[in-house]
Amino acid sequence: MVTPTDTGNLVLIGMPGSGKSTVGVLLAKRLGLGFVDTDLLIQEEAGRTLQAIVDHDGYEALRRIEEQVLLKLDVRHKVISTGGSAVYSARAMEHLKTNGTVVFLDIPLELVIERIGDHSMRGISRRPDQSLTELFTERFQLYSRWADISVQGEGCNQEQVTDAVIANLPVPPEPVKNTL
């Protein structure tokens, strides 16, 4: 297994509301790594929000753009917060795993619903006929498949989740020394 000390990358996957962005920033600060939010890279690439992509071009277009962005990503010593649908692209996930440890931030469906509220405005990549429950079940299998490490988030605050990620790393990474 690739460890963060080999490449410096931690790749966070999980449902919307699982804490990927918040925990990602906390991990980056604690470990002395940079932070990359791929949802922001997708928006920058497309020139519009995730929701606008889904509304105008459909969920499949969002997944195609996401795959392109992830395949172009070439970074080291970063915490990478992926979009919830990153796991639909085997090519993208294999690319991310070549230089990083994949961490699944696992929360139950009830907590996803509590945290994201009106998911119709979140730019979530799902089929129009697909319920959030069906999406959760489908994605859970993919998250579990790609994860090197799974961390349970239920009953934990973001600091506790951050602690759990660090505690579960194969080899605790040392902070990157600033060369400036």
SULWOWO-V354189 format. One record per residue. N is the residue number from 1. RES is the residue in one letter. PHI is phi in radians with two decimals (* if undefined). NEAR is the number of other C-alpha atoms within 10 Angstrom. Layout:
BEGIN
((N | RES | PHI | NEAR) (N | RES | PHI | NEAR))
END
This chain:
BEGIN
((1 | M | * | 10) (2 | V | -1.32 | 17) (3 | T | -1.87 | 19) (4 | P | -1.01 | 24) (5 | T | -1.28 | 19) (6 | D | -1.24 | 15) (7 | T | -2.14 | 17) (8 | G | 1.48 | 24) (9 | N | -1.69 | 28) (10 | L | -2.10 | 29) (11 | V | -1.93 | 24) (12 | L | -1.69 | 29) (13 | I | -2.19 | 28) (14 | G | 2.68 | 28) (15 | M | -1.15 | 25) (16 | P | -0.96 | 22) (17 | G | 1.57 | 21) (18 | S | -1.35 | 26) (19 | G | 1.80 | 24) (20 | K | -0.99 | 26) (21 | S | -1.25 | 22) (22 | T | -1.16 | 14) (23 | V | -1.14 | 23) (24 | G | -1.02 | 26) (25 | V | -1.13 | 21) (26 | L | -1.09 | 20) (27 | L | -1.09 | 23) (28 | A | -1.03 | 21) (29 | K | -1.14 | 14) (30 | R | -1.19 | 14) (31 | L | -1.74 | 19) (32 | G | 1.23 | 19) (33 | L | -1.91 | 25) (34 | G | -1.39 | 19) (35 | F | -2.26 | 20) (36 | V | -2.24 | 20) (37 | D | -1.87 | 17) (38 | T | -1.21 | 19) (39 | D | -1.06 | 20) (40 | L | -1.19 | 16) (41 | L | -1.12 | 17) (42 | I | -1.10 | 23) (43 | Q | -1.09 | 19) (44 | E | -1.13 | 13) (45 | E | -1.08 | 13) (46 | A | -1.49 | 16) (47 | G | 1.28 | 11) (48 | R | -2.83 | 12) (49 | T | -1.28 | 16) (50 | L | -1.02 | 23) (51 | Q | -1.10 | 19) (52 | A | -1.11 | 17) (53 | I | -1.10 | 22) (54 | V | -1.09 | 21) (55 | D | -1.10 | 13) (56 | H | -1.64 | 9) (57 | D | -2.09 | 11) (58 | G | 1.66 | 16) (59 | Y | -1.14 | 20) (60 | E | -1.16 | 14) (61 | A | -1.12 | 14) (62 | L | -1.05 | 25) (63 | R | -1.14 | 22) (64 | R | -1.14 | 14) (65 | I | -1.12 | 17) (66 | E | -1.04 | 26) (67 | E | -1.05 | 22) (68 | Q | -1.04 | 16) (69 | V | -1.10 | 19) (70 | L | -1.16 | 22) (71 | L | -1.18 | 16) (72 | K | -1.44 | 10) (73 | L | -1.18 | 16) (74 | D | -2.36 | 9) (75 | V | -2.30 | 16) (76 | R | -2.33 | 17) (77 | H | 1.01 | 23) (78 | K | -2.27 | 22) (79 | V | -1.72 | 31) (80 | I | -1.95 | 29) (81 | S | -1.62 | 26) (82 | T | -1.62 | 25) (83 | G | -1.24 | 26) (84 | G | -1.04 | 20) (85 | S | -1.71 | 23) (86 | A | -0.96 | 25) (87 | V | -1.24 | 25) (88 | Y | -1.32 | 17) (89 | S | -1.81 | 18) (90 | A | -1.08 | 13) (91 | R | -1.06 | 15) (92 | A | -1.15 | 19) (93 | M | -1.18 | 19) (94 | E | -1.09 | 14) (95 | H | -1.09 | 16) (96 | L | -1.12 | 21) (97 | K | -1.26 | 19) (98 | T | -1.16 | 12) (99 | N | -2.36 | 21) (100 | G | -2.96 | 28) (101 | T | -1.74 | 27) (102 | V | -1.63 | 24) (103 | V | -2.04 | 25) (104 | F | -1.59 | 26) (105 | L | -1.53 | 25) (106 | D | -1.68 | 20) (107 | I | -2.26 | 21) (108 | P | -1.28 | 14) (109 | L | -0.94 | 18) (110 | E | -1.04 | 10) (111 | L | -1.28 | 15) (112 | V | -1.01 | 20) (113 | I | -1.08 | 15) (114 | E | -1.07 | 10) (115 | R | -1.38 | 14) (116 | I | -1.66 | 15) (117 | G | 1.00 | 12) (118 | D | -1.32 | 9) (119 | H | -1.23 | 14) (120 | S | -1.17 | 9) (121 | M | -1.91 | 13) (122 | R | -1.68 | 16) (123 | G | 1.16 | 19) (124 | I | -1.45 | 20) (125 | S | -1.42 | 21) (126 | R | -2.62 | 18) (127 | R | -1.10 | 13) (128 | P | -1.01 | 8) (129 | D | -1.60 | 7) (130 | Q | -1.67 | 10) (131 | S | -1.33 | 11) (132 | L | -1.11 | 16) (133 | T | -1.11 | 13) (134 | E | -1.12 | 12) (135 | L | -1.08 | 17) (136 | F | -1.01 | 18) (137 | T | -1.08 | 12) (138 | E | -1.09 | 12) (139 | R | -1.25 | 19) (140 | F | -0.96 | 19) (141 | Q | -1.09 | 11) (142 | L | -1.21 | 19) (143 | Y | -1.04 | 25) (144 | S | -1.11 | 17) (145 | R | -1.11 | 11) (146 | W | -1.52 | 19) (147 | A | -1.25 | 21) (148 | D | -1.49 | 20) (149 | I | -2.40 | 16) (150 | S | -2.04 | 20) (151 | V | -2.19 | 19) (152 | Q | -1.36 | 15) (153 | G | -1.83 | 20) (154 | E | -1.16 | 14) (155 | G | 1.37 | 10) (156 | C | -2.10 | 12) (157 | N | -1.50 | 11) (158 | Q | -1.09 | 17) (159 | E | -1.12 | 13) (160 | Q | -1.16 | 13) (161 | V | -1.13 | 21) (162 | T | -1.03 | 23) (163 | D | -1.02 | 15) (164 | A | -1.16 | 16) (165 | V | -1.07 | 22) (166 | I | -1.07 | 17) (167 | A | -1.14 | 12) (168 | N | -1.66 | 14) (169 | L | -1.18 | 17) (170 | P | -1.00 | 15) (171 | V | -2.38 | 13) (172 | P | -1.01 | 14) (173 | P | -1.27 | 19) (174 | E | -1.57 | 13) (175 | P | -1.01 | 15) (176 | V | -1.27 | 13) (177 | K | -1.39 | 8) (178 | N | -1.25 | 6) (179 | T | -1.74 | 4) (180 | L | -1.35 | 3))
END
